[in-house]
């Protein structure tokens, strides 16, 4: 296992960590990188802010009953799903 990783690898790990838990080795290597690299640290913080903003937007739009999909749009989505099955 390499202790030092590139910024590209670090950004991939940051992205992966949003989808699933990282192994303890990957978490350790990523944390070490984030300690020394302010750019990757900033990238990680920005992704966290974006994720939180999207979660908030989803909660607000799901709670707003005035937001509804038009029947034509619903049918187009159903047609595309059927074509891709």
KEPA-737533 format. One record per residue: residue number from 1; x, y, z of N, C-alpha, C, O in turn. Coordinates in steps of 0.05 Angstrom, whole numbers. Example, Ala and Ser with C-alpha at 12.3 -4.5 7.8 and 13.67 -1.06 7.14 Angstrom:
BEGIN
nr, neast, nnorth, nup, caeast, canorth, caup, ceast, cnorth, cup, oeast, onorth, oup
1, 264, -114, 156, 246, -90, 156, 264, -66, 156, 285, -66, 169
2, 257, -45, 142, 273, -21, 143, 258, 1, 157, 268, 23, 161
//
This chain:
BEGIN
nr, neast, nnorth, nup, caeast, canorth, caup, ceast, cnorth, cup, oeast, onorth, oup
1, 17, -24, 0, 0, 0, 0, 18, 25, 0, 36, 27, 16
2, 11, 43, -18, 26, 68, -19, 14, 88, 1, -10, 89, 5
3, 32, 102, 14, 23, 122, 34, 16, 148, 21, -3, 162, 29
4, 31, 156, 1, 27, 181, -13, 13, 176, -40, 21, 158, -55
5, -8, 190, -45, -24, 187, -69, -25, 213, -84, -19, 235, -73
6, -31, 212, -110, -34, 236, -126, -60, 250, -120, -78, 239, -108
7, -62, 275, -129, -86, 290, -126, -109, 276, -141, -132, 276, -132
8, -103, 265, -164, -123, 251, -180, -134, 227, -164, -159, 224, -163
9, -117, 212, -152, -126, 189, -135, -142, 199, -111, -162, 187, -104
10, -133, 220, -99, -147, 231, -76, -175, 241, -84, -194, 235, -69
11, -177, 254, -106, -204, 264, -114, -222, 240, -121, -246, 242, -116
12, -211, 219, -132, -227, 195, -137, -237, 183, -111, -260, 174, -109
13, -219, 181, -91, -227, 170, -65, -248, 188, -52, -267, 177, -40
14, -245, 214, -54, -265, 232, -43, -292, 226, -56, -313, 224, -42
15, -293, 224, -82, -318, 218, -96, -329, 191, -88, -353, 189, -84
16, -312, 171, -87, -321, 144, -80, -333, 144, -51, -352, 129, -46
17, -321, 160, -34, -330, 160, -6, -359, 171, -3, -372, 166, 17
18, -369, 185, -24, -396, 195, -23, -416, 172, -29, -439, 174, -21
19, -407, 152, -44, -424, 130, -52, -423, 106, -33, -443, 92, -29
20, -400, 101, -21, -397, 78, -4, -374, 83, 15, -356, 99, 10
21, -375, 69, 38, -352, 72, 57, -326, 62, 45, -325, 42, 31
22, -305, 76, 50, -278, 68, 41, -267, 48, 61, -275, 46, 84
23, -247, 32, 52, -233, 15, 70, -217, 32, 89, -212, 55, 83
24, -209, 20, 111, -193, 36, 130, -167, 45, 118, -157, 66, 125
25, -155, 29, 100, -130, 37, 87, -134, 61, 69, -119, 80, 69
26, -156, 60, 54, -162, 83, 36, -168, 108, 52, -160, 130, 44
27, -183, 105, 73, -189, 128, 90, -164, 140, 102, -160, 165, 102
28, -145, 123, 111, -120, 133, 122, -104, 148, 101, -94, 170, 106
29, -101, 136, 78, -85, 148, 57, -98, 174, 48, -84, 194, 43
30, -124, 175, 46, -138, 199, 38, -134, 221, 59, -128, 244, 53
31, -137, 214, 84, -134, 234, 106, -106, 245, 106, -102, 269, 110
32, -86, 228, 102, -58, 238, 100, -55, 258, 78, -42, 279, 80
33, -67, 251, 55, -65, 269, 32, -79, 296, 38, -68, 317, 31
34, -102, 294, 50, -118, 319, 55, -104, 337, 75, -107, 361, 75
35, -88, 325, 93, -72, 341, 112, -52, 358, 98, -47, 381, 106
36, -40, 347, 77, -18, 362, 64, -27, 377, 39, -12, 394, 29
37, -50, 372, 28, -58, 384, 3, -83, 401, 7, -105, 391, 10
38, -79, 427, 6, -102, 446, 11, -122, 445, -12, -145, 451, -9
39, -112, 439, -36, -130, 438, -59, -149, 415, -58, -173, 418, -63
40, -140, 392, -51, -157, 368, -48, -175, 371, -23, -198, 362, -24
41, -165, 384, -3, -181, 389, 21, -205, 408, 13, -227, 403, 21
42, -199, 428, -3, -220, 446, -12, -240, 432, -30, -264, 436, -28
43, -230, 414, -47, -247, 398, -65, -266, 381, -48, -290, 380, -54
44, -255, 369, -28, -271, 352, -10, -293, 368, 4, -316, 359, 6
45, -285, 391, 13, -305, 409, 27, -326, 418, 8, -350, 420, 15
46, -318, 425, -17, -338, 434, -37, -357, 412, -44, -381, 417, -47
47, -348, 387, -47, -366, 365, -52, -385, 361, -29, -409, 355, -34
48, -376, 364, -5, -394, 361, 18, -415, 382, 18, -439, 377, 24
49, -408, 407, 11, -428, 429, 10, -448, 423, -12, -472, 427, -9
50, -438, 414, -36, -456, 408, -58, -476, 386, -51, -499, 387, -57
51, -465, 365, -38, -482, 342, -30, -504, 352, -11, -527, 344, -14
52, -497, 368, 9, -516, 378, 28, -537, 396, 14, -561, 394, 20
53, -528, 412, -5, -547, 430, -19, -567, 414, -35, -591, 420, -36
54, -557, 393, -48, -575, 375, -64, -595, 361, -46, -619, 359, -52
55, -585, 351, -23, -603, 338, -4, -625, 357, 6, -648, 349, 8
56, -617, 381, 12, -637, 402, 20, -657, 408, -2, -681, 410, 4
57, -647, 410, -26, -665, 416, -49, -685, 393, -53, -709, 398, -58
58, -675, 368, -51, -693, 345, -54, -715, 345, -32, -738, 341, -38
59, -707, 351, -8, -726, 351, 14, -747, 373, 10, -771, 369, 14
60, -738, 396, 1, -757, 418, -4, -776, 412, -27, -800, 418, -25
61, -766, 402, -48, -783, 396, -72, -802, 373, -67, -824, 373, -76
62, -793, 353, -52, -811, 330, -45, -833, 339, -27, -855, 328, -28
63, -828, 358, -10, -848, 368, 9, -868, 387, -4, -889, 392, 7
64, -861, 398, -27, -877, 419, -40, -897, 405, -59, -889, 396, -80
65, -922, 404, -51, -942, 390, -66, -950, 406, -91, -963, 395, -109
66, -942, 431, -93, -949, 447, -117, -931, 440, -141, -937, 447, -163
67, -909, 425, -135, -891, 417, -157, -900, 390, -166, -897, 370, -152
68, -910, 389, -191, -920, 364, -202, -910, 361, -231, -907, 381, -245
69, -905, 336, -238, -897, 330, -265, -921, 331, -284, -942, 319, -277
70, -919, 344, -306, -941, 345, -325, -946, 317, -336, -927, 301, -339
71, -971, 310, -342, -976, 283, -353, -961, 276, -378, -953, 253, -382
72, -957, 296, -395, -942, 291, -420, -913, 284, -414, -901, 266, -426
73, -901, 298, -395, -873, 292, -387, -872, 264, -374, -853, 249, -380
74, -891, 258, -358, -891, 231, -345, -892, 209, -366, -878, 189, -365
75, -909, 213, -387, -912, 193, -408, -886, 191, -424, -879, 169, -432
76, -873, 213, -430, -847, 212, -444, -827, 196, -429, -812, 180, -440
77, -826, 200, -403, -807, 185, -386, -813, 156, -386, -795, 139, -389
78, -839, 149, -384, -847, 121, -385, -839, 108, -412, -830, 86, -412
79, -844, 123, -433, -837, 112, -460, -807, 107, -463, -799, 87, -474
80, -790, 125, -453, -761, 122, -454, -752, 98, -437, -735, 83, -446
81, -764, 95, -414, -757, 72, -397, -765, 46, -411, -749, 27, -410
82, -788, 45, -423, -796, 21, -437, -778, 14, -460, -772, -9, -465
83, -769, 35, -475, -751, 31, -498, -724, 20, -489, -712, 5, -503
84, -715, 28, -465, -689, 19, -455, -689, -7, -440, -668, -15, -430
85, -712, -19, -437, -713, -45, -422, -707, -68, -440, -707, -91, -430
//
